[in-house]
Amino acid sequence: MQNIPLFFRFQQVVCGKGFLADVQFEGRATCAREFGSTWIHGVNPGAIAEEGTDMKSAYANFRSALVGVFFDLAEEAGSFEELCAAARSFYEATDRDSVAEWEEARQQIRQGADPGMDAELDLRRESGEPDTGFRVIEVLPGAISPALNHFAPDQPSRLAA
């Protein structure tokens, strides 16, 4: 099997010019072994791909790259509204080929194909149609607390089946 379809959750608090925002989304990605490495290719968002020696390190690099993108977007935005627009544009940046590859990989899993690499992470199989979505929440000064500190595991959360 060439591609493994994944769902993942991303959440990161970012600081901009005069605002604090909590970026949250459920995304889709594919994982594949290519050129002697393991690659995670984003579907939503689609404008990102990272590699590693195995699935776990590839996803850790993928997540780090996502954090970097949102830090950059927050730094470039002149307001919370500009961050929302730029973040949504980034999240929605995908192409039909990436979506088709993800759907094809998911269909192969549903037909019984062995994805192989999912054993590396012991991923939970998701057979339903989980929501993918995106939101940016402005964190108001009175809402700033340690509850905003979130730990996100450096692995995808579910194998799309």
N, C-alpha and C positions, 0 to 999 in steps of 0.2 A: 504494500500500500504506500502510495507516494505522500499524500497529505493526511494529517490527522486534524479533524475539526475540533476546535476548543471554544469554550465560553470562559470568560474571565471577568472579574470585578476589579475596578480601579477606583480608588478614592485618594485624593491628595488635597491638603490645604495649601493654598498658594497666596503669597503676599504681593500686592500690586501697589501702585501709587495712590495711597490713601484708602485702600480697601483690602479686605481679607476675604477669600472665597474658598468654598469647599467644592471641589470638582468631583463628581461621582458619575460613574457609568458602568453598565454591563456591556461588554464588547465581545466580539468574535475574532478568532485568529486561526491560522492553520500552522501546523508544525510539520516539518519535513527534514529529512537528512539530505543535504546537498553539499557537494564539493568537500566531503570529509568533515562537515560540521552539521550541527543541528540548528535549524533556522525557525524562528517564529515570525510569521508574516501577518500583519494586522489586516483584518477585513473591515471592522468598525472599531477604531479608525484604521483606514487603509494606507495611510501615507507613512508607514513605519515598518521596519523589519530589523531584527537583530539575530545574531548568531551566538552559539556557545558550543562547548564540547559535548553537552548532553542537553536533554530537554529542560532540566532544572536551571542550568546556567544560561541557556538561551532565553528562558522566560525572565530570569533575574535581569539580564541585560535589556530585554524588551521593556520591562517595567521601569528600569532606570532611565531608559530613553524617553518613555512617556512622561516621567516626572520632569525630565529636562525640557521637554517640549512645553509642558504647562508652566514651568517656571519662566521660560522665555516669553511665552504668550502674555503672562501676567506682567512681566517687566516692560514689554512693548505697549501694553494697553494703557491708554490715558484715563480709563474709568472702568468701573465694574461692568458696565454695559458693553464696552468695547471688548473686554475679556470674554464675556458671554458669547458675543458674535464670533470672535476668533476661535474660541474653543469649540463651538458648535460646528463651524466650518471645518476645522481639523477633524473632529469626530466623524463627520459625514463624508469626508474625503475618502471615497472608495471607488472601485470600478467594477463593472459587470463581470470581468474575468475572475477577479478575486472572490466575488460572491458565488459565481458558478463553481469555482474550484472547491469552495467551502461546502456548498450544497452537494456536490458530487461525492466528496469525501464522507459527508454525513450519510448519504444514501448507501455508500459501500459499507459503512459500519452497521447500518440497519439491516443490510443483507447478510451480515455475519462475517465480514472481513475482519481479520485480526490486525488492529492498528499497530501492534508491536511495541511502540515506545511508551504507551500509557502505563505499562507496568513500572516504568522508572519512577512514576509519581503516585501510583495507586489512585488514579482519578476516579471520582464518582461519575457514573454514566447518567446523562440527562436525556431522557427519551421524549419528554414533552417539548413544548415550544416556549422556552423561557423568554421573558421579555428582555429585549436589549433596549437600552435607553440611555439618555444623557441628561444631566442637569448640573447647573452651577448655582450654588446658594451663597448669597452674600452673608457673611458672618458679621453681625452687628457687634459693636464693642461690648455690650452687656452679655452677649452669648459666648464670648471667648472664655474658654475653660480647658482644663486638661482632657475633657471629653472629646475634644477635637483631635487629640493624638490617636491616630489609628495605625495599627500594624497591619500591613498587607503582606500575606505570605508570598514569597517569590516563586510561585508556581500557579499555573492556571487552576481554576476552581473545578471545572467540570469538563468531561469529554462529551461532545455532542454525539448522541446516538439516536 
